[in-house]
């Protein structure tokens, strides 16, 4: 986990408007580092999880294939 970086541009999950558990990610960080910062959109000053691009792609694939 990492701490908040004020220079990151955060993007909310497309499911964030549904209420409940929401995540944000910082796509501009990926090309320079190969890692994807992910955080809880309800706690923007909280911890940030850094995952590999492959791991993030797997999470997105899982989310898309799961019945909500």
CHARMM internal coordinates of N, CA and C (Angstrom, degrees):
IC EDIT
DIST 1 N 1 CA 1.4478
DIST 1 CA 1 C 1.5187
ANGL 1 N 1 CA 1 C 109.67
DIST 1 C 2 N 1.2878
ANGL 1 CA 1 C 2 N 115.21
DIHE 1 N 1 CA 1 C 2 N 152.95
DIST 2 N 2 CA 1.4566
ANGL 1 C 2 N 2 CA 121.48
DIHE 1 CA 1 C 2 N 2 CA 178.93
DIST 2 CA 2 C 1.5171
ANGL 2 N 2 CA 2 C 108.84
DIHE 1 C 2 N 2 CA 2 C -127.18
DIST 2 C 3 N 1.3171
ANGL 2 CA 2 C 3 N 114.72
DIHE 2 N 2 CA 2 C 3 N 173.23
DIST 3 N 3 CA 1.4609
ANGL 2 C 3 N 3 CA 118.51
DIHE 2 CA 2 C 3 N 3 CA 176.52
DIST 3 CA 3 C 1.5173
ANGL 3 N 3 CA 3 C 109.12
DIHE 2 C 3 N 3 CA 3 C -97.07
DIST 3 C 4 N 1.3038
ANGL 3 CA 3 C 4 N 116.44
DIHE 3 N 3 CA 3 C 4 N 166.02
DIST 4 N 4 CA 1.4653
ANGL 3 C 4 N 4 CA 124.18
DIHE 3 CA 3 C 4 N 4 CA -179.02
DIST 4 CA 4 C 1.5219
ANGL 4 N 4 CA 4 C 111.26
DIHE 3 C 4 N 4 CA 4 C -57.45
DIST 4 C 5 N 1.3063
ANGL 4 CA 4 C 5 N 116.45
DIHE 4 N 4 CA 4 C 5 N 136.24
DIST 5 N 5 CA 1.4518
ANGL 4 C 5 N 5 CA 121.85
DIHE 4 CA 4 C 5 N 5 CA 172.68
DIST 5 CA 5 C 1.5258
ANGL 5 N 5 CA 5 C 107.99
DIHE 4 C 5 N 5 CA 5 C -113.48
DIST 5 C 6 N 1.3197
ANGL 5 CA 5 C 6 N 118.20
DIHE 5 N 5 CA 5 C 6 N 117.03
DIST 6 N 6 CA 1.4666
ANGL 5 C 6 N 6 CA 120.41
DIHE 5 CA 5 C 6 N 6 CA -175.94
DIST 6 CA 6 C 1.5244
ANGL 6 N 6 CA 6 C 113.37
DIHE 5 C 6 N 6 CA 6 C -64.29
DIST 6 C 7 N 1.3428
ANGL 6 CA 6 C 7 N 118.43
DIHE 6 N 6 CA 6 C 7 N -18.87
DIST 7 N 7 CA 1.4543
ANGL 6 C 7 N 7 CA 120.39
DIHE 6 CA 6 C 7 N 7 CA -176.98
DIST 7 CA 7 C 1.5260
ANGL 7 N 7 CA 7 C 113.23
DIHE 6 C 7 N 7 CA 7 C -84.29
DIST 7 C 8 N 1.3239
ANGL 7 CA 7 C 8 N 118.37
DIHE 7 N 7 CA 7 C 8 N -6.36
DIST 8 N 8 CA 1.4544
ANGL 7 C 8 N 8 CA 120.73
DIHE 7 CA 7 C 8 N 8 CA -179.26
DIST 8 CA 8 C 1.5259
ANGL 8 N 8 CA 8 C 111.62
DIHE 7 C 8 N 8 CA 8 C -78.39
DIST 8 C 9 N 1.3352
ANGL 8 CA 8 C 9 N 116.05
DIHE 8 N 8 CA 8 C 9 N 141.73
DIST 9 N 9 CA 1.4661
ANGL 8 C 9 N 9 CA 122.10
DIHE 8 CA 8 C 9 N 9 CA 173.95
DIST 9 CA 9 C 1.5282
ANGL 9 N 9 CA 9 C 106.51
DIHE 8 C 9 N 9 CA 9 C -98.24
DIST 9 C 10 N 1.3163
ANGL 9 CA 9 C 10 N 116.40
DIHE 9 N 9 CA 9 C 10 N 114.28
DIST 10 N 10 CA 1.4584
ANGL 9 C 10 N 10 CA 122.14
DIHE 9 CA 9 C 10 N 10 CA -175.57
DIST 10 CA 10 C 1.5235
ANGL 10 N 10 CA 10 C 111.11
DIHE 9 C 10 N 10 CA 10 C -93.55
DIST 10 C 11 N 1.3344
ANGL 10 CA 10 C 11 N 115.84
DIHE 10 N 10 CA 10 C 11 N 140.94
DIST 11 N 11 CA 1.4564
ANGL 10 C 11 N 11 CA 123.25
DIHE 10 CA 10 C 11 N 11 CA 179.07
DIST 11 CA 11 C 1.5228
ANGL 11 N 11 CA 11 C 107.86
DIHE 10 C 11 N 11 CA 11 C -121.80
DIST 11 C 12 N 1.3377
ANGL 11 CA 11 C 12 N 116.73
DIHE 11 N 11 CA 11 C 12 N 129.55
DIST 12 N 12 CA 1.4624
ANGL 11 C 12 N 12 CA 120.37
DIHE 11 CA 11 C 12 N 12 CA 179.49
DIST 12 CA 12 C 1.5198
ANGL 12 N 12 CA 12 C 110.86
DIHE 11 C 12 N 12 CA 12 C -78.74
DIST 12 C 13 N 1.3082
ANGL 12 CA 12 C 13 N 114.90
DIHE 12 N 12 CA 12 C 13 N 149.84
DIST 13 N 13 CA 1.4514
ANGL 12 C 13 N 13 CA 121.69
DIHE 12 CA 12 C 13 N 13 CA 173.51
DIST 13 CA 13 C 1.5232
ANGL 13 N 13 CA 13 C 109.37
DIHE 12 C 13 N 13 CA 13 C -59.35
DIST 13 C 14 N 1.3123
ANGL 13 CA 13 C 14 N 116.36
DIHE 13 N 13 CA 13 C 14 N 148.24
DIST 14 N 14 CA 1.4700
ANGL 13 C 14 N 14 CA 119.82
DIHE 13 CA 13 C 14 N 14 CA 178.37
DIST 14 CA 14 C 1.5243
ANGL 14 N 14 CA 14 C 111.31
DIHE 13 C 14 N 14 CA 14 C -66.12
DIST 14 C 15 N 1.3355
ANGL 14 CA 14 C 15 N 117.79
DIHE 14 N 14 CA 14 C 15 N -16.05
DIST 15 N 15 CA 1.4606
ANGL 14 C 15 N 15 CA 121.70
DIHE 14 CA 14 C 15 N 15 CA 178.52
DIST 15 CA 15 C 1.5235
ANGL 15 N 15 CA 15 C 112.47
DIHE 14 C 15 N 15 CA 15 C -91.70
DIST 15 C 16 N 1.3321
ANGL 15 CA 15 C 16 N 118.38
DIHE 15 N 15 CA 15 C 16 N 0.47
DIST 16 N 16 CA 1.4583
ANGL 15 C 16 N 16 CA 121.31
DIHE 15 CA 15 C 16 N 16 CA -176.17
DIST 16 CA 16 C 1.5198
ANGL 16 N 16 CA 16 C 113.31
DIHE 15 C 16 N 16 CA 16 C -62.81
DIST 16 C 17 N 1.3068
ANGL 16 CA 16 C 17 N 118.26
DIHE 16 N 16 CA 16 C 17 N -27.18
DIST 17 N 17 CA 1.4582
ANGL 16 C 17 N 17 CA 120.07
DIHE 16 CA 16 C 17 N 17 CA -179.35
DIST 17 CA 17 C 1.5294
ANGL 17 N 17 CA 17 C 112.23
DIHE 16 C 17 N 17 CA 17 C -74.97
DIST 17 C 18 N 1.3329
ANGL 17 CA 17 C 18 N 116.98
DIHE 17 N 17 CA 17 C 18 N -8.38
DIST 18 N 18 CA 1.4667
ANGL 17 C 18 N 18 CA 121.01
DIHE 17 CA 17 C 18 N 18 CA -179.92
DIST 18 CA 18 C 1.5229
ANGL 18 N 18 CA 18 C 112.48
DIHE 17 C 18 N 18 CA 18 C -81.61
DIST 18 C 19 N 1.3193
ANGL 18 CA 18 C 19 N 118.75
DIHE 18 N 18 CA 18 C 19 N -3.75
DIST 19 N 19 CA 1.4593
ANGL 18 C 19 N 19 CA 121.40
DIHE 18 CA 18 C 19 N 19 CA -175.63
DIST 19 CA 19 C 1.5141
ANGL 19 N 19 CA 19 C 110.26
DIHE 18 C 19 N 19 CA 19 C 79.35
DIST 19 C 20 N 1.3031
ANGL 19 CA 19 C 20 N 117.03
DIHE 19 N 19 CA 19 C 20 N -178.80
DIST 20 N 20 CA 1.4657
ANGL 19 C 20 N 20 CA 119.66
DIHE 19 CA 19 C 20 N 20 CA 178.46
DIST 20 CA 20 C 1.5082
ANGL 20 N 20 CA 20 C 112.54
DIHE 19 C 20 N 20 CA 20 C 75.98
DIST 20 C 21 N 1.3067
ANGL 20 CA 20 C 21 N 115.87
DIHE 20 N 20 CA 20 C 21 N -146.25
DIST 21 N 21 CA 1.4524
ANGL 20 C 21 N 21 CA 122.47
DIHE 20 CA 20 C 21 N 21 CA -176.14
DIST 21 CA 21 C 1.5208
ANGL 21 N 21 CA 21 C 110.68
DIHE 20 C 21 N 21 CA 21 C -75.54
DIST 21 C 22 N 1.3339
ANGL 21 CA 21 C 22 N 117.53
DIHE 21 N 21 CA 21 C 22 N 123.57
DIST 22 N 22 CA 1.4571
ANGL 21 C 22 N 22 CA 122.47
DIHE 21 CA 21 C 22 N 22 CA -177.60
DIST 22 CA 22 C 1.5217
ANGL 22 N 22 CA 22 C 110.17
DIHE 21 C 22 N 22 CA 22 C -129.58
DIST 22 C 23 N 1.3135
ANGL 22 CA 22 C 23 N 115.75
DIHE 22 N 22 CA 22 C 23 N 146.14
DIST 23 N 23 CA 1.4528
ANGL 22 C 23 N 23 CA 120.37
DIHE 22 CA 22 C 23 N 23 CA 177.77
DIST 23 CA 23 C 1.5214
ANGL 23 N 23 CA 23 C 110.00
DIHE 22 C 23 N 23 CA 23 C -127.11
DIST 23 C 24 N 1.3300
ANGL 23 CA 23 C 24 N 114.90
DIHE 23 N 23 CA 23 C 24 N 158.30
DIST 24 N 24 CA 1.4554
ANGL 23 C 24 N 24 CA 123.02
DIHE 23 CA 23 C 24 N 24 CA 173.13
DIST 24 CA 24 C 1.5193
ANGL 24 N 24 CA 24 C 107.14
DIHE 23 C 24 N 24 CA 24 C -128.07
DIST 24 C 25 N 1.3208
ANGL 24 CA 24 C 25 N 116.10
DIHE 24 N 24 CA 24 C 25 N 153.44
DIST 25 N 25 CA 1.4548
ANGL 24 C 25 N 25 CA 120.68
DIHE 24 CA 24 C 25 N 25 CA 175.34
DIST 25 CA 25 C 1.5196
ANGL 25 N 25 CA 25 C 108.92
DIHE 24 C 25 N 25 CA 25 C -137.24
DIST 25 C 26 N 1.3312
ANGL 25 CA 25 C 26 N 116.44
DIHE 25 N 25 CA 25 C 26 N 162.00
DIST 26 N 26 CA 1.4664
ANGL 25 C 26 N 26 CA 121.90
DIHE 25 CA 25 C 26 N 26 CA -177.27
DIST 26 CA 26 C 1.5305
ANGL 26 N 26 CA 26 C 108.85
DIHE 25 C 26 N 26 CA 26 C -116.35
DIST 26 C 27 N 1.3409
ANGL 26 CA 26 C 27 N 117.92
DIHE 26 N 26 CA 26 C 27 N 88.63
DIST 27 N 27 CA 1.4629
ANGL 26 C 27 N 27 CA 121.01
DIHE 26 CA 26 C 27 N 27 CA -173.86
DIST 27 CA 27 C 1.5242
ANGL 27 N 27 CA 27 C 115.07
DIHE 26 C 27 N 27 CA 27 C -64.64
DIST 27 C 28 N 1.3219
ANGL 27 CA 27 C 28 N 118.55
DIHE 27 N 27 CA 27 C 28 N -29.26
DIST 28 N 28 CA 1.4695
ANGL 27 C 28 N 28 CA 120.78
DIHE 27 CA 27 C 28 N 28 CA -178.21
DIST 28 CA 28 C 1.5244
ANGL 28 N 28 CA 28 C 112.55
DIHE 27 C 28 N 28 CA 28 C -68.07
DIST 28 C 29 N 1.3089
ANGL 28 CA 28 C 29 N 117.70
DIHE 28 N 28 CA 28 C 29 N -17.23
DIST 29 N 29 CA 1.4645
ANGL 28 C 29 N 29 CA 123.09
DIHE 28 CA 28 C 29 N 29 CA -178.88
DIST 29 CA 29 C 1.5274
ANGL 29 N 29 CA 29 C 111.35
DIHE 28 C 29 N 29 CA 29 C -77.96
DIST 29 C 30 N 1.3180
ANGL 29 CA 29 C 30 N 117.29
DIHE 29 N 29 CA 29 C 30 N -25.68
DIST 30 N 30 CA 1.4607
ANGL 29 C 30 N 30 CA 122.96
DIHE 29 CA 29 C 30 N 30 CA -172.17
DIST 30 CA 30 C 1.5356
ANGL 30 N 30 CA 30 C 113.87
DIHE 29 C 30 N 30 CA 30 C -63.14
DIST 30 C 31 N 1.3304
ANGL 30 CA 30 C 31 N 120.76
DIHE 30 N 30 CA 30 C 31 N -49.42
DIST 31 N 31 CA 1.4669
ANGL 30 C 31 N 31 CA 119.92
DIHE 30 CA 30 C 31 N 31 CA -176.23
DIST 31 CA 31 C 1.5280
ANGL 31 N 31 CA 31 C 114.66
DIHE 30 C 31 N 31 CA 31 C -60.31
DIST 31 C 32 N 1.3098
ANGL 31 CA 31 C 32 N 117.50
DIHE 31 N 31 CA 31 C 32 N -32.69
DIST 32 N 32 CA 1.4678
ANGL 31 C 32 N 32 CA 119.88
DIHE 31 CA 31 C 32 N 32 CA -177.04
DIST 32 CA 32 C 1.5214
ANGL 32 N 32 CA 32 C 113.37
DIHE 31 C 32 N 32 CA 32 C -87.13
DIST 32 C 33 N 1.3268
ANGL 32 CA 32 C 33 N 117.46
DIHE 32 N 32 CA 32 C 33 N -24.35
DIST 33 N 33 CA 1.4711
ANGL 32 C 33 N 33 CA 119.14
DIHE 32 CA 32 C 33 N 33 CA -175.01
DIST 33 CA 33 C 1.5239
ANGL 33 N 33 CA 33 C 114.46
DIHE 32 C 33 N 33 CA 33 C -120.64
DIST 33 C 34 N 1.3352
ANGL 33 CA 33 C 34 N 116.85
DIHE 33 N 33 CA 33 C 34 N -21.31
DIST 34 N 34 CA 1.4568
ANGL 33 C 34 N 34 CA 120.06
DIHE 33 CA 33 C 34 N 34 CA -175.63
DIST 34 CA 34 C 1.5135
ANGL 34 N 34 CA 34 C 113.32
DIHE 33 C 34 N 34 CA 34 C 78.58
DIST 34 C 35 N 1.3358
ANGL 34 CA 34 C 35 N 116.77
DIHE 34 N 34 CA 34 C 35 N 2.86
DIST 35 N 35 CA 1.4558
ANGL 34 C 35 N 35 CA 120.53
DIHE 34 CA 34 C 35 N 35 CA 178.35
DIST 35 CA 35 C 1.5231
ANGL 35 N 35 CA 35 C 110.03
DIHE 34 C 35 N 35 CA 35 C -115.61
DIST 35 C 36 N 1.3280
ANGL 35 CA 35 C 36 N 114.69
DIHE 35 N 35 CA 35 C 36 N 153.14
DIST 36 N 36 CA 1.4607
ANGL 35 C 36 N 36 CA 121.22
DIHE 35 CA 35 C 36 N 36 CA -178.87
DIST 36 CA 36 C 1.5289
ANGL 36 N 36 CA 36 C 108.85
DIHE 35 C 36 N 36 CA 36 C -113.17
DIST 36 C 37 N 1.3271
ANGL 36 CA 36 C 37 N 118.59
DIHE 36 N 36 CA 36 C 37 N 114.06
DIST 37 N 37 CA 1.4541
ANGL 36 C 37 N 37 CA 120.56
DIHE 36 CA 36 C 37 N 37 CA 174.64
DIST 37 CA 37 C 1.5357
ANGL 37 N 37 CA 37 C 110.17
DIHE 36 C 37 N 37 CA 37 C -75.08
DIST 37 C 38 N 1.3222
ANGL 37 CA 37 C 38 N 116.56
DIHE 37 N 37 CA 37 C 38 N 132.73
DIST 38 N 38 CA 1.4616
ANGL 37 C 38 N 38 CA 122.89
DIHE 37 CA 37 C 38 N 38 CA -179.58
DIST 38 CA 38 C 1.5262
ANGL 38 N 38 CA 38 C 107.75
DIHE 37 C 38 N 38 CA 38 C -130.69
DIST 38 C 39 N 1.3328
ANGL 38 CA 38 C 39 N 117.09
DIHE 38 N 38 CA 38 C 39 N 139.04
DIST 39 N 39 CA 1.4630
ANGL 38 C 39 N 39 CA 120.21
DIHE 38 CA 38 C 39 N 39 CA 178.43
DIST 39 CA 39 C 1.5271
ANGL 39 N 39 CA 39 C 110.30
DIHE 38 C 39 N 39 CA 39 C -145.98
DIST 39 C 40 N 1.3078
ANGL 39 CA 39 C 40 N 115.46
DIHE 39 N 39 CA 39 C 40 N 166.46
DIST 40 N 40 CA 1.4586
ANGL 39 C 40 N 40 CA 123.54
DIHE 39 CA 39 C 40 N 40 CA 176.25
DIST 40 CA 40 C 1.5336
ANGL 40 N 40 CA 40 C 107.21
DIHE 39 C 40 N 40 CA 40 C -79.09
DIST 40 C 41 N 1.3220
ANGL 40 CA 40 C 41 N 117.21
DIHE 40 N 40 CA 40 C 41 N 121.57
DIST 41 N 41 CA 1.4689
ANGL 40 C 41 N 41 CA 119.76
DIHE 40 CA 40 C 41 N 41 CA -177.15
DIST 41 CA 41 C 1.5233
ANGL 41 N 41 CA 41 C 112.79
DIHE 40 C 41 N 41 CA 41 C -66.41
DIST 41 C 42 N 1.3304
ANGL 41 CA 41 C 42 N 116.86
DIHE 41 N 41 CA 41 C 42 N -20.88
DIST 42 N 42 CA 1.4651
ANGL 41 C 42 N 42 CA 119.92
DIHE 41 CA 41 C 42 N 42 CA 178.84
DIST 42 CA 42 C 1.5320
ANGL 42 N 42 CA 42 C 111.82
DIHE 41 C 42 N 42 CA 42 C -83.32
DIST 42 C 43 N 1.3395
ANGL 42 CA 42 C 43 N 117.26
DIHE 42 N 42 CA 42 C 43 N -8.41
DIST 43 N 43 CA 1.4603
ANGL 42 C 43 N 43 CA 121.63
DIHE 42 CA 42 C 43 N 43 CA -179.36
DIST 43 CA 43 C 1.5349
ANGL 43 N 43 CA 43 C 109.01
DIHE 42 C 43 N 43 CA 43 C -135.58
DIST 43 C 44 N 1.3418
ANGL 43 CA 43 C 44 N 118.42
DIHE 43 N 43 CA 43 C 44 N 68.79
DIST 44 N 44 CA 1.4579
ANGL 43 C 44 N 44 CA 121.13
DIHE 43 CA 43 C 44 N 44 CA -174.11
DIST 44 CA 44 C 1.5258
ANGL 44 N 44 CA 44 C 115.16
DIHE 43 C 44 N 44 CA 44 C -64.69
DIST 44 C 45 N 1.2929
ANGL 44 CA 44 C 45 N 118.98
DIHE 44 N 44 CA 44 C 45 N -17.64
DIST 45 N 45 CA 1.4703
ANGL 44 C 45 N 45 CA 120.78
DIHE 44 CA 44 C 45 N 45 CA 177.35
DIST 45 CA 45 C 1.5209
ANGL 45 N 45 CA 45 C 111.36
DIHE 44 C 45 N 45 CA 45 C -98.74
DIST 45 C 46 N 1.3207
ANGL 45 CA 45 C 46 N 116.76
DIHE 45 N 45 CA 45 C 46 N 4.08
DIST 46 N 46 CA 1.4606
ANGL 45 C 46 N 46 CA 121.33
DIHE 45 CA 45 C 46 N 46 CA 179.95
DIST 46 CA 46 C 1.5202
ANGL 46 N 46 CA 46 C 112.10
DIHE 45 C 46 N 46 CA 46 C -81.68
DIST 46 C 47 N 1.3214
ANGL 46 CA 46 C 47 N 115.76
DIHE 46 N 46 CA 46 C 47 N -168.20
DIST 47 N 47 CA 1.4628
ANGL 46 C 47 N 47 CA 120.49
DIHE 46 CA 46 C 47 N 47 CA -176.83
DIST 47 CA 47 C 1.5260
ANGL 47 N 47 CA 47 C 112.35
DIHE 46 C 47 N 47 CA 47 C -67.24
DIST 47 C 48 N 1.3234
ANGL 47 CA 47 C 48 N 115.08
DIHE 47 N 47 CA 47 C 48 N 155.33
DIST 48 N 48 CA 1.4557
ANGL 47 C 48 N 48 CA 123.57
DIHE 47 CA 47 C 48 N 48 CA 178.25
DIST 48 CA 48 C 1.5217
ANGL 48 N 48 CA 48 C 107.59
DIHE 47 C 48 N 48 CA 48 C -119.25
DIST 48 C 49 N 1.3082
ANGL 48 CA 48 C 49 N 116.52
DIHE 48 N 48 CA 48 C 49 N 129.01
DIST 49 N 49 CA 1.4535
ANGL 48 C 49 N 49 CA 122.55
DIHE 48 CA 48 C 49 N 49 CA 177.36
DIST 49 CA 49 C 1.5230
ANGL 49 N 49 CA 49 C 108.26
DIHE 48 C 49 N 49 CA 49 C -94.53
DIST 49 C 50 N 1.3352
ANGL 49 CA 49 C 50 N 117.51
DIHE 49 N 49 CA 49 C 50 N 128.97
DIST 50 N 50 CA 1.4613
ANGL 49 C 50 N 50 CA 121.81
DIHE 49 CA 49 C 50 N 50 CA 176.63
DIST 50 CA 50 C 1.5170
ANGL 50 N 50 CA 50 C 108.26
DIHE 49 C 50 N 50 CA 50 C -103.73
DIST 50 C 51 N 1.3344
ANGL 50 CA 50 C 51 N 117.20
DIHE 50 N 50 CA 50 C 51 N 122.57
DIST 51 N 51 CA 1.4599
ANGL 50 C 51 N 51 CA 121.77
DIHE 50 CA 50 C 51 N 51 CA 178.88
DIST 51 CA 51 C 1.5279
ANGL 51 N 51 CA 51 C 108.94
DIHE 50 C 51 N 51 CA 51 C -124.82
DIST 51 C 52 N 1.3199
ANGL 51 CA 51 C 52 N 115.74
DIHE 51 N 51 CA 51 C 52 N 157.66
DIST 52 N 52 CA 1.4641
ANGL 51 C 52 N 52 CA 119.75
DIHE 51 CA 51 C 52 N 52 CA 177.87
DIST 52 CA 52 C 1.5230
ANGL 52 N 52 CA 52 C 109.40
DIHE 51 C 52 N 52 CA 52 C -68.18
DIST 52 C 53 N 1.3104
ANGL 52 CA 52 C 53 N 115.83
DIHE 52 N 52 CA 52 C 53 N 160.36
DIST 53 N 53 CA 1.4545
ANGL 52 C 53 N 53 CA 120.17
DIHE 52 CA 52 C 53 N 53 CA 177.23
DIST 53 CA 53 C 1.5236
ANGL 53 N 53 CA 53 C 111.77
DIHE 52 C 53 N 53 CA 53 C -59.54
DIST 53 C 54 N 1.3361
ANGL 53 CA 53 C 54 N 116.64
DIHE 53 N 53 CA 53 C 54 N -38.88
DIST 54 N 54 CA 1.4717
ANGL 53 C 54 N 54 CA 120.88
DIHE 53 CA 53 C 54 N 54 CA 179.00
DIST 54 CA 54 C 1.5228
ANGL 54 N 54 CA 54 C 111.09
DIHE 53 C 54 N 54 CA 54 C -65.66
DIST 54 C 55 N 1.3219
ANGL 54 CA 54 C 55 N 117.06
DIHE 54 N 54 CA 54 C 55 N -41.14
DIST 55 N 55 CA 1.4672
ANGL 54 C 55 N 55 CA 120.54
DIHE 54 CA 54 C 55 N 55 CA 179.16
DIST 55 CA 55 C 1.5269
ANGL 55 N 55 CA 55 C 110.51
DIHE 54 C 55 N 55 CA 55 C -65.11
DIST 55 C 56 N 1.3290
ANGL 55 CA 55 C 56 N 117.26
DIHE 55 N 55 CA 55 C 56 N -41.08
DIST 56 N 56 CA 1.4553
ANGL 55 C 56 N 56 CA 120.41
DIHE 55 CA 55 C 56 N 56 CA 179.38
DIST 56 CA 56 C 1.5271
ANGL 56 N 56 CA 56 C 110.49
DIHE 55 C 56 N 56 CA 56 C -65.32
DIST 56 C 57 N 1.3316
ANGL 56 CA 56 C 57 N 116.83
DIHE 56 N 56 CA 56 C 57 N -41.56
DIST 57 N 57 CA 1.4680
ANGL 56 C 57 N 57 CA 120.22
DIHE 56 CA 56 C 57 N 57 CA 178.00
DIST 57 CA 57 C 1.5246
ANGL 57 N 57 CA 57 C 110.28
DIHE 56 C 57 N 57 CA 57 C -60.43
DIST 57 C 58 N 1.3307
ANGL 57 CA 57 C 58 N 117.09
DIHE 57 N 57 CA 57 C 58 N -38.51
DIST 58 N 58 CA 1.4579
ANGL 57 C 58 N 58 CA 120.89
DIHE 57 CA 57 C 58 N 58 CA 177.17
DIST 58 CA 58 C 1.5174
ANGL 58 N 58 CA 58 C 111.91
DIHE 57 C 58 N 58 CA 58 C -65.04
DIST 58 C 59 N 1.3268
ANGL 58 CA 58 C 59 N 117.35
DIHE 58 N 58 CA 58 C 59 N -40.14
DIST 59 N 59 CA 1.4623
ANGL 58 C 59 N 59 CA 121.21
DIHE 58 CA 58 C 59 N 59 CA 177.44
DIST 59 CA 59 C 1.5304
ANGL 59 N 59 CA 59 C 111.31
DIHE 58 C 59 N 59 CA 59 C -63.51
DIST 59 C 60 N 1.3274
ANGL 59 CA 59 C 60 N 116.38
DIHE 59 N 59 CA 59 C 60 N -41.98
DIST 60 N 60 CA 1.4615
ANGL 59 C 60 N 60 CA 120.60
DIHE 59 CA 59 C 60 N 60 CA 179.06
DIST 60 CA 60 C 1.5319
ANGL 60 N 60 CA 60 C 109.83
DIHE 59 C 60 N 60 CA 60 C -64.84
DIST 60 C 61 N 1.3177
ANGL 60 CA 60 C 61 N 117.02
DIHE 60 N 60 CA 60 C 61 N -43.23
DIST 61 N 61 CA 1.4605
ANGL 60 C 61 N 61 CA 120.67
DIHE 60 CA 60 C 61 N 61 CA 178.74
DIST 61 CA 61 C 1.5253
ANGL 61 N 61 CA 61 C 110.89
DIHE 60 C 61 N 61 CA 61 C -61.40
DIST 61 C 62 N 1.3260
ANGL 61 CA 61 C 62 N 116.79
DIHE 61 N 61 CA 61 C 62 N -43.18
DIST 62 N 62 CA 1.4624
ANGL 61 C 62 N 62 CA 121.11
DIHE 61 CA 61 C 62 N 62 CA 178.00
DIST 62 CA 62 C 1.5282
ANGL 62 N 62 CA 62 C 110.84
DIHE 61 C 62 N 62 CA 62 C -62.04
DIST 62 C 63 N 1.3243
ANGL 62 CA 62 C 63 N 117.03
DIHE 62 N 62 CA 62 C 63 N -44.62
DIST 63 N 63 CA 1.4642
ANGL 62 C 63 N 63 CA 120.88
DIHE 62 CA 62 C 63 N 63 CA -179.19
DIST 63 CA 63 C 1.5272
ANGL 63 N 63 CA 63 C 111.18
DIHE 62 C 63 N 63 CA 63 C -62.71
DIST 63 C 64 N 1.3100
ANGL 63 CA 63 C 64 N 116.44
DIHE 63 N 63 CA 63 C 64 N -39.60
DIST 64 N 64 CA 1.4653
ANGL 63 C 64 N 64 CA 120.06
DIHE 63 CA 63 C 64 N 64 CA -179.52
DIST 64 CA 64 C 1.5245
ANGL 64 N 64 CA 64 C 112.23
DIHE 63 C 64 N 64 CA 64 C -69.34
DIST 64 C 65 N 1.3215
ANGL 64 CA 64 C 65 N 116.88
DIHE 64 N 64 CA 64 C 65 N -30.42
DIST 65 N 65 CA 1.4631
ANGL 64 C 65 N 65 CA 120.10
DIHE 64 CA 64 C 65 N 65 CA -176.12
DIST 65 CA 65 C 1.5395
ANGL 65 N 65 CA 65 C 113.47
DIHE 64 C 65 N 65 CA 65 C -90.67
DIST 65 C 66 N 1.3381
ANGL 65 CA 65 C 66 N 116.14
DIHE 65 N 65 CA 65 C 66 N -6.11
DIST 66 N 66 CA 1.4593
ANGL 65 C 66 N 66 CA 120.56
DIHE 65 CA 65 C 66 N 66 CA -176.93
DIST 66 CA 66 C 1.5259
ANGL 66 N 66 CA 66 C 110.16
DIHE 65 C 66 N 66 CA 66 C -93.29
DIST 66 C 67 N 1.3012
ANGL 66 CA 66 C 67 N 115.57
DIHE 66 N 66 CA 66 C 67 N 132.37
DIST 67 N 67 CA 1.4578
ANGL 66 C 67 N 67 CA 121.95
DIHE 66 CA 66 C 67 N 67 CA 176.92
DIST 67 CA 67 C 1.5294
ANGL 67 N 67 CA 67 C 108.81
DIHE 66 C 67 N 67 CA 67 C -72.03
DIST 67 C 68 N 1.3397
ANGL 67 CA 67 C 68 N 117.30
DIHE 67 N 67 CA 67 C 68 N 123.96
DIST 68 N 68 CA 1.4634
ANGL 67 C 68 N 68 CA 120.81
DIHE 67 CA 67 C 68 N 68 CA -179.85
DIST 68 CA 68 C 1.5043
ANGL 68 N 68 CA 68 C 111.31
DIHE 67 C 68 N 68 CA 68 C -99.19
END
COOR INIT
IC SEED 1 N 1 CA 1 C
IC BUILD
